């Protein structure tokens, strides 16, 4: 069985209180933002599946 690997993984890091988005983990840590105020959204893009393969 072939294992599917994600095409792309997109992680968005933002502040729950201010809505400010950060490019990296280090960015919010250097600004002194408590981790409790951090929101991480992870979007996984998978390759399309061939649901109706052609048969011979």
C-alpha positions in Angstrom: 0.0 0.0 0.0 1.3 3.4 -1.0 1.6 6.0 1.8 0.3 9.5 0.9 2.5 12.4 1.9 1.2 15.9 2.2 1.9 18.3 -0.6 2.3 21.3 1.8 1.9 22.0 5.5 1.0 25.7 6.4 1.3 26.8 10.0 -0.1 30.2 11.0 0.9 31.5 14.4 -1.2 34.4 15.8 -2.0 36.2 19.1 -5.5 35.3 20.5 -5.9 38.7 22.1 -4.5 41.1 19.4 -4.8 39.0 16.3 -1.2 39.8 15.3 0.4 37.1 13.2 4.0 35.9 13.6 6.2 34.3 11.0 8.2 32.1 13.4 8.1 30.7 16.9 11.1 32.9 17.8 9.3 36.1 16.8 6.5 35.8 19.4 9.0 34.5 22.0 11.3 37.5 21.6 8.3 39.9 22.0 7.5 38.3 25.4 4.1 37.0 24.5 2.8 34.3 26.9 2.2 31.0 25.2 -1.3 30.9 26.5 -2.1 33.8 24.1 -0.7 32.0 21.1 -2.9 30.2 18.5 -1.5 27.8 16.0 -3.5 26.9 12.9 -2.1 24.0 10.8 -3.4 23.5 7.3 -2.3 20.3 5.5 -2.6 20.2 1.7 -2.9 16.7 0.4 -2.4 15.5 -3.2 -5.6 14.9 -5.1 -6.8 11.3 -5.1 -7.9 9.4 -8.2 -11.2 8.2 -6.9 -12.3 6.7 -10.2 -9.2 5.0 -11.8 -9.5 3.9 -15.4 -9.7 0.1 -15.8 -8.6 -1.7 -18.9 
